[in-house]
Amino acid sequence: MRRHAEIAGNRRRGEHGVPRTHEVPYIREVVASGACPQFSRRVVEADDLSFRDQFEFGLACLLTRCAEQVR
């Protein structure tokens, strides 16, 4: 269980504990350049979920998976 929490924390912080906000300038540069149109489209069209929405989505996924295991 501890390992799962560590992995989740790494996802939020980035691989080496650097906040993902550090990556924002680079992502903006890539999007503005037009060099990666598929990536740019995904970034631009992505939903910016609130913490509550992210939590509810994650919880729903978790509960769905648990229900599948019980069957």
Secondary structure, 3 states (H helix, E strand, C coil): CHHHHHHHHHHHHCCCCCCHHHHHHHHHHHHHHCCCHHHHHHHHHCCCCCHHHHHHHHHHHHHHHHHHHHC
